[in-house]
Amino acid sequence: MLNNIEYNFDEIINRKNTNCEKWDGLVKNFGYEDLNPLWVADMDFKTPAFINDEIIKAAKNSFYGYSIETDALYSSIINWQKNQHNWNIDKEDIFMVNGVVPAFSACIEAFSERGDEVIVQTPVYPPLFKYISSNNRNVVINELKNDNGYYTMDLEDLESKITPKTKILVLCSPHNPVGRVWSKEELEKLANICIKNNIIIISDEIHSDITFKKFIPLASISEKIAMKTITLNSAGKTFNIAGLNTSYAISKNSFILDEFKKVARKRGINSINFFGYIATKAAYENGALFVKELKTYIMNNFIFMKKYFEDNNLKIDFQIPEATYLIWLDFKQTNLSHEEIKELLLRKSKLALNDGVSFGSNGNKYFRLNAALSKKALEIALNQLSVSFK
């Protein structure tokens, strides 16, 4: 049990009929309405009051016109990165955008040409494939090595895949869905390969605050690495404000950031939600205790889930993640096909999980489960899961 907590993560909140994709998008995405949704990567926890209060205060002015970034917003980002991750950045290193995914797509256009190659390390967040292809670039797969559920980078394979057409490597750090926090040694080796081959690194660090071991921003390691890196981040995952569409790009390399800005402005992704500015600033100014307690609760959920699997002899395995609130479930012990597993999840267990194959071909017989919900709600979901996989 948690002691002396300020935030109540045990509260079960009915999110149905609130225009919530996770709950109200079940028929559209899965074909069924009566599912327990543990898929979309947002949390079934309330956004903390220190954010809500600032939004309500701003709303009372009854003006929702065009907004601008303030020095206070930039300071909140700078101080958060310094205090949470020991990363020193300056205002001129930051550019505000309306989402990490739109920013990623803009990066592909900014740093490569049609027909060029972009490396991704699978299994990985599915939209990366879509936006590489929609920009008319070629996806190059560098599969992670899987050692009984613990994933590492296959740098030999990476080097073998690089050609003169390879312009970008996409780093998911921490990694979604496998939950790795990459070590400094891993990051340095990866970055040195990219530096040697003149490859720009897009480092998606949106899950960097929900980590259970030391997280190192890639660009913080050295000036040499920073000169080859553009980092994408947001308070969205950490504070459950993803729907406010406010994110930011960081680069110490002014040329890289300027090239990104050109494309971002051309695409119109630099216009930010009025409440997004307010929420991000409030989150970063007041959120340290919330994040500490959130991480404790999520880790307790992981431990509870691991024990449940063992006590009930479920034919499913997983590694407790080093980061994120997402669990990468391995169903290979069931000896069922991927489609058979999927059918049991939907029709018998009545659970909506993310299909592992959407993360890459090495996601076969894997499904991703979102554990950012109350312990009671998690137990209900696990009881549903056990119906099919004991």
N, C-alpha and C positions, 0 to 999 in steps of 0.2 A: 504493500500500500504506500501511497505517497503521503508524506507528512509536511505540514506547514506550507501548503501550496496556496498560491494566490489565484490561480486560474483553474476553472472547473472543466476538465476535459472529459468527465464522466457524463455530462449532460447529453442526452439524446435529442436531437433537433430534427423535426420533420421538414425536409427540404423539398418534398413533392409540391408541384404546382407553384414553384418559385422561379420559373424559367431557368432551372438548374440543369445543365447538360448531363451531369452524372445521373440524376434521378428522372428527369423528364425527357431524356433522349434515348430511353431504352428501346422503344419500338423501332425508332429510326435506325439505331445502330446494331441491335441484336434481334429484332423481330418479335420480341416478347415484352410485355409490360410488367409481368409479375416476377421480376428478378430483383435480387438484392445486389445493388451496384457497388462493386469494389474495383472500379476501373479508372475513370478519369483521375488524373493526379492533382486533385485538390482535396482539402481536408473537410471532414464532417465535424469540425470544431468551429465555434464562433470566432469571427475576427475579434481581436481584443478591444476592450472599451476605449483604450487610449487612442485607437484609430477611429472607431465609430464616433467618439465625442468630437473629434476635430472635423469630421465630415458633416456632422449635424450642425456644428457651429458655423461652418462655411455655408451650409444650405439655408440657414436662417437669414442670410443676407439677401436671398431671393434673386441672385444674379448668377448665371451660368454661362457667361460669355467666354470669349477667347482668353486663354491664360498664358502666362510666361513662367519660365523657370526663375527661381530666386536664388540668391547666394545661400540662403538658409537650406534650400533643398540640396544644393551641391555639397555644402558643409556636412549635412547629415550622411550623405553617401561616403564622403571622404573619411569622416570619423568612424563610421561603421566598419569600413574595410580595414582601417588602422586598428581599431579596438578588437574586432573579431578575428581578423586574419593577418594582422601585422604587415599590412600592405600599404605603402605610402603612395598615394596618388594625389594629383592636383586637379583643380577645376578644369583646366584646359585639356586634360586627358579624357574628359567625360563628354558623351553626347547622348541626349535623351531621345528615346524612340518609343513607339507604341506597342512593343512586344519583342520578345527574344526570337520568335519564329520569323516575323517580318524582317528583323535585323539580320538573321542568318541568311535569309534569301537575298537581301541586299549585299551581304558580304560575298556571296557566290558571284554576283554580277560584278562587284567592284574589283575583285582580285583574281579573276580568271576570264577567259574568252570562251566563246562557243566551241564545243568539242574538246575543251580541256578536261582534265581528270581531277576528281575530288575524292580523297580517301576518307572512309568512315570505318570505325572499329565496331564490328557487330558481335553480339546483338546490341542494337542501339535504338534510341528514340525514333519512331517511324517517320515523322515529318521530314527528317533529314533527307531521306531518299527522294521524297516528293519534290522538294524544293531544289535539289541538285538537278534532277531531271527536267523540271519545268523551266529552269534557266538554260536548258540545252547543254548541260555539262554531263560528263560520264562518271557514274558512281564506281569507285574501286573499293572492293571489300578487303579489309584486313581483319580477319576474324581474331577475336580474343581467344587465348588458350584457357580451357576449362579443366581445372584439376579438382574433381569431385565437388564442383560448385563454387570453387574459388577461382576467379578469373584474373589473368595477367596478360600483359601485352606481348604479342608475338612480333618482336622487332626485326627478326630475321625475315619473316614473311613480308613485313612492311617494306624493308629495303628492297626486296626482290620485286615489289609491285611498282616501284617508282620509275617513271619514264620522264623524258623531257616535257611531256604534256601535263605532268602532275604539278598543280599550282597551289593546292590547298589541302590541309589535313584538318579534319574536324575532331576536336577533343571534347568528350563529354566528361566533365570533371566537377563534382563526383559523377560516377557513371550511372546512367539510367538505361537499362533496368538492373544491372548486376550489383549495384550498391557499393562499388569500390571507391575508396579514397586513395588516389594514386600517391605513392611515396615520392619524396624528392628525387630519389635515384631514378625511379621509373620516368618521371617527368623530364629530368635532365637528359636521359638517354634518348627519349622520344624527340625532344626539342633539338638536340644536337644533330640528329638525322635530318630534321627539317631544315635547320640552318645550313647544313652541308649541301643540301639539294635545292636551296632557295625556295622553300615551300612556306607559305604563310599559314599560321595556325589560328583557327577560330576556336576559342576555348569557351564552351558553354558551361558556365558555372552557376546556373540558376538554383541548384540544390546545395550550394556551398555552405549555407548556414545550418542545415540539418545534417550534421556529421557527428560521428561518435568516436572519431580519432582526429588527430591534427590534420586540418585541411590547409594545403598550400596553393594559393593562386599561382598559376603557371608563370605569369609575367612578373611575379615578385621574386623569382629565384635569382635572376641576373639581368643586367641591362641588355646583354646580348640576346637573351631569350625574349625579353620585353620588346625588342626591336622587330621581332618576327610574329608578334601576337596581337590579336584583337580579342578582348574578353567581352562576353555578353552576360548580363546579369539582371536581376529584378528582385524586389521584395515580395513578389507575387506568391511564390510557393511557400515561403517561410511564414507569412502572415495571412495567408488565405485571401489575398486581394488580386488574384490573377485576372478577374473580370474587369478590373479598372485599367487594364492595358497600359501599364507604365513600366518601362524597362530602360536600360542604358548600356551603351557600349563604352569600353575603356581601351585606350591604347596610348602607350608612352611614345610611340612612333607617330609623329605629327603627319607624315606623309600617308601612312596607313589610315589614320583617323580622318584626314581630309578626303581621301578617296572614298571612304565609307560615307562620309557626310554628303558628298555629291550625289551618290546613288540614293541615299535615304531621303534627301530633299526631293529628288526627281520623282521618287515613288510616293512622296507625301506621308512618310511614316514617322516624321519628326513632330507631328501635331499630337499633343498628349491630352488625355482626359483631365478635365478640371479637378475632379476628385482624386485622380491618380497621383497628382503632385502632392496633394495634402496628405493622402494616406501613406505614401512612401516616406515623406519627411517625418510624420508621426511615428511610423514603424521604426525607423532607424534612430530616432531620438529617444525612444522610450521602450524599445523592444527586447533589451538584453535579458531581463528576467523571464519574460514570456518564452523566449527561445530556449533558455535553460530548462524551464519546467516542461515545455513541449517535448524536448529531446528525451527527458527522463520518462515521460509518459509513453512515448513511442517505443523506446527501448523496452520498457516493461511489457508493452503489447507483443513485441518480438519474442521475448522470453516466455510469455504466457503461451504464445502460439507454438513455439518449439516444444514446450512441455505437453501441450494438448496433442500434438502430432505423435509424440512418443507414447503417451498414456493410452491413446486410442489406436495405436498401430496403423496409422494412415500410410498408404503406399505413395507418399509424396515426400520430397526432401527439399530443403532450402538451407542456404547459409544465412545466418543473421547478418544483415547488411552493415557495412561500415558508414553508410550515409543513406539519406532519403527515407521516406516512409513507405517505400515500395519493396515488395518481396517477390523474388523471381522463383516461382514454384516449378520444381522438376518432377514430372509425372512418369518418368521412364520406368520406374518400378512396377507400374500398373500393367505393363506389357500390352497396352492398348495402342491403337493408332492415334495420331493427333486428332483426327476427326471424331473418333469414338470418345476421346476425352472431352472434346468440345461439346459434343451432344449431351454427355452426362452432366457436365457443368450447367448447361442451359436448361435441359428438359427435366432432369432428376433433382439436381442440387439447387436449381433456380438461382444461380449466381452469374453475374456479369463480370468477367475478368478480361483483361487485355490478352489477346491472342499472341502467343510468343512468336509465331511465324511472321507477324507484321514487323518484328524487330530484326528480321534477317532469317535466312534459312537455318542458321544454327539455333533458332528459337523453337525448332520442332519439338513437340512434347513438353513445352514450357508455357506457362501462363503467368501474367503479372497481377499481383494482388495488392491493393492499397490498404495499408493497415493504420491509416490516420483517422480513426474513429474510436468511439468509446469502447472500453473493455467489454461491456455487456453486449454491444452491437457486434463486436468482433466475435464473441463467443457464439452468438446466434449464427453468424456466417460460417464459423467452423463446424457447428453442428450440421448445417446444411451440406457442407463439403464432405463430412464424414459419411453421410448417407450413401455416397457413390464410391468412396475410395478407401474403405476399410479393408 
